[in-house]
Amino acid sequence: MLTPVFPSELYAKTRAVAHTSTVRMFGKATCVAFCPTGSQFAVGCVDGTVYLVKIPEDVRNDVQAHNSAVNDCAFSHDGALLATV
């Protein structure tokens, strides 16, 4: 089960996981999901954007996934798919 994360907590987790301070999320985070393979994580935001961050390369991809807030996100068991609601 995923729980909402506040941006300050997300930033701290991002630094701990990616070992960098260059990853910045824009907008208010509503959910976060870590890939089971440990290779990336996803962050859903109020503005409908989903950020995918590859670890440890610190490569971020932004996807405008929804017209409204992303309420939840989760990776499949093998990490090949990401579902958002």
C-alpha positions as CSV (number, residue, x, y, z in Angstrom):
1,M,0.0,0.0,0.0
2,L,1.3,3.4,-1.0
3,T,1.0,6.4,1.2
4,P,1.1,10.1,0.3
5,V,4.5,11.8,0.8
6,F,5.1,15.5,1.4
7,P,7.6,17.2,-0.9
8,S,10.2,17.7,1.9
9,E,10.1,14.0,2.8
10,L,10.3,13.1,-0.9
11,Y,13.4,15.4,-1.3
12,A,15.1,13.7,1.7
13,K,14.3,10.2,0.3
14,T,15.5,11.2,-3.2
15,R,18.8,12.3,-1.7
16,A,19.1,9.1,0.3
17,V,18.3,6.9,-2.7
18,A,19.9,8.7,-5.6
19,H,22.8,10.2,-3.6
20,T,22.3,13.6,-5.2
21,S,20.6,16.9,-4.5
22,T,20.0,17.7,-8.2
23,V,16.7,15.9,-8.5
24,R,13.9,18.4,-7.9
25,M,10.2,17.6,-8.2
26,F,7.9,20.4,-9.2
27,G,4.5,20.6,-7.8
28,K,3.0,18.9,-4.8
29,A,3.7,15.2,-4.6
30,T,0.7,12.9,-3.9
31,C,2.3,9.5,-4.2
32,V,5.6,7.7,-4.7
33,A,6.4,4.2,-5.8
34,F,9.8,2.4,-5.9
35,C,10.5,-0.1,-8.6
36,P,11.0,-3.7,-7.2
37,T,14.2,-3.9,-9.2
38,G,15.6,-0.9,-7.4
39,S,16.5,0.8,-10.7
40,Q,14.0,3.7,-10.5
41,F,11.1,5.3,-8.7
42,A,8.0,7.3,-9.7
43,V,6.4,10.3,-8.2
44,G,2.8,11.4,-8.9
45,C,1.9,15.1,-8.4
46,V,-1.2,17.2,-8.0
47,D,-0.9,18.7,-11.5
48,G,-1.2,15.3,-13.1
49,T,2.6,14.9,-13.8
50,V,4.4,11.7,-13.2
51,Y,8.2,11.9,-12.7
52,L,10.2,8.7,-13.4
53,V,13.7,8.9,-11.9
54,K,16.4,6.3,-12.7
55,I,18.8,5.4,-9.9
56,P,21.7,6.1,-9.6
57,E,22.1,7.9,-12.9
58,D,19.7,10.7,-11.7
59,V,17.9,10.8,-15.0
60,R,14.4,12.2,-14.8
61,N,11.6,11.8,-17.3
62,D,8.4,13.9,-16.9
63,V,5.1,12.6,-18.2
64,Q,1.9,14.5,-18.2
65,A,-0.2,11.5,-17.4
66,H,-3.5,13.0,-16.1
67,N,-5.6,16.1,-16.4
68,S,-5.9,16.2,-12.7
69,A,-4.0,14.9,-9.6
70,V,-2.3,11.5,-9.7
71,N,-3.8,9.8,-6.6
72,D,-1.7,6.6,-6.6
73,C,1.0,4.9,-8.6
74,A,2.5,1.4,-8.5
75,F,5.0,-0.7,-10.4
76,S,4.3,-4.3,-11.6
77,H,6.1,-7.1,-9.8
78,D,8.8,-7.2,-12.5
79,G,9.1,-3.4,-12.8
80,A,8.2,-3.4,-16.5
81,L,4.9,-1.4,-16.0
82,L,3.8,1.6,-14.0
83,A,0.1,2.1,-13.2
84,T,-1.3,5.5,-12.2
85,V,-4.8,6.4,-11.0
